[in-house]
């Protein structure tokens, strides 16, 4: 874990003891800080025994604390901890701010911070892969993988690659990224902000925290990011349109227009870090996609099955529908979608409808989406369950087609999270393959 003299002798409260909260308690306690911690779950509280004093910050005197550390999931625009902290004059921060405060005590290193509405995880993992492939020590964290405070610090010359949600940026005040990245901005999480412009301002704060000499990389493929880039003179502006289809064809895990943007950004970041073009090319060719993000699960009977369960809104599904265009007028995508809808519209996906041979709806949003797709003249089968949708798609698909799980919805109507939803898809595909093999053996 990261241990730092920056925390020694200070007093902190930690509210929420999920993965990042537990890592925060461990790091602070090991650094010689006094910590009070709380979670509504008794089993979570038991995990900090001997490291922290148990106490609910909503019921204690907060005066004298150096900070309150909360999970990014805590909605500060309506949670009572925000008002109590203001009354006591105590800042509310997150684990990324603690990492920023610890940086001067760590071996010399660089930090890449990546934000945006869609594509953050893929771009973060891709940059991390390229850096590691180039032989540089590296850690990946933030909104992906293990909490950064729970990882061992890098030796001198290392690069921390951090995926940063707007919620994490809201809790961070001094993270001076050596390279800060903005991918795209579309409406999301608006229940936490004063309208869309508040959400945009949250993303843009990543650049406001930088010193002028540090690099900024902004993908200018939408009007909002172009507006942000126009206000940052030092920004390197890149676009997915700069990645030609012939080059992209060499990278099996990076297909589709959205991945062209991810590649353009990753290349710009790698060059800002001084990585050679040869090492960048090798990294792109050897990159394997993250689970649940345009993940190629299997090819069964000449049909490719792709798990894009991380696409939890229509805007994040749209690029997947563009990844496999129709050939000679024949659409090839068999699209599984549905779940807990965030909006009552699929308008963001409409440009990809000509690529859809048939759609298969599941979950709570199934009837709504079936009606919308029917009105758009897209053939659709209402399935309700994932296993039914996979079986129906397999029955309709022809060799060369793609069965794509890209739900455009949250998962919480039928699944614990998007990972569980993607695992259910993968399991159904595996069972399909086993049945096919059994049939061949017979």
C-alpha positions, 0 to 999 in steps of 0.5 A: 500500500501507499504509506506517506508521512503526509498523513502522520499525526493527522485526524481523518474520518472515513465514511463508507468501507467498500474497496476504496474505503478499506484501502484508505483506512489501511493507508492512513493507519499505516501512515500514523494517522488517527482514523475514525471509520463508519459503514452501515454494514456491520461486516464492513465495520469489522474489517477495520478493527484495530486500525480505526475507531468506529463512529458515525460522522453524522453523529459525532463532533467533526471539529478538529478533523483534517478531512472527511474521506467519502466514497465517490458514490456518496451524493454530496448534493443531497447527503447530510454529511455535506452540510455537517462538514461545512458547519465544522469547516472540514473538507470532504475529499476522496482517496484520489486527493489523498494520493495527490497529497502523498505524491511529494513523498513518493519516488519521482513519477508521472501521473496520467489522468483520464476522464470522459463520459464513455471509453474511460476504462478502455483508454485507461487500460490501453495506455497502461498496457502501452506504458508497461509494454514500453518497459516503464513501471506502471500502476493502474487505478482510480475508477478501475481495478484496485484502489490506488492507495492499496497498491505498492508505490512505484519505483522512480520513473514509474507512471500511474494511470488513473481513470477518473469519474466526475465524482472522483474529480469532485472530491479532488483538489490538488491532483496535478496530472503530468498528462490530463485526458478528456475523451468525450462528454454526453449527458450522464449523472445529471442527478448529481449536478446543476444541469449539464453544464455543471457536469461539463465543469466537473470534467474540466476541473481536471485541467484546472488542477494542472500546472501550465507546463503539463500536457493536456490531451482532448479528443475533439470529436464532439461540440462540448469537448471542442468548447473545452479544448478552446479554453485550454491553449496547451491542449493537444487536440486529437480525433478518432477520424485520424485513425484509418480503417487499414491501421485499425484492422491490425488491432483486433481488440480495438475495432469501431469508431469509438475505439479509433478515438481511444487509440488516437488519445492513447497514442498522443498520451504515449508520445507525451510520455516519450514512448517511441512509435515502435513501442506504441505500435507493439502495444496496440497490436498486443492489447486485449480488450477489457471484460464487458467492454466490446469483449470478444467472447467466442466464435460459435458456428461462424458467429462472433459473440461480443460482450459489451455489458458496460454500455449502460446508456444509449450513447455508450451503445451507439459506437458498438452498433457502428463497429460492424457495418452492413456488408452489401446492404446486409446487416450483421448485428444481432443486438441484445439490449434492455435492463433498467432504462436511464431514458425512454429513448434510443435516439443516440443509437438510431444511426446504427439501426441499419447495421442491426439484423434483429434486436432481442430485448430483455429486462424491465425496458424490454417492452419499451425498447421493442416498441421503439425499435418496431417504430423504427422498422428494426426487426425485434424479438421480446425475450425478457431473459438473457438466456432466451435472447442468446438462444434466439439470436443464435437461431437467427444469426448466420456465419459472419454475423455478430451477436452483440450484448450492448444493453443501453441500460443499467443492470439492476433490474435483473443483475447485481451489476454490469459484470454479472450481466456480462457473465450471464451472457458469457455463460449462455454463449459457453453453453451454446458452444457446448451444445453445438460440440455435443451435436457435432460429436453425435 
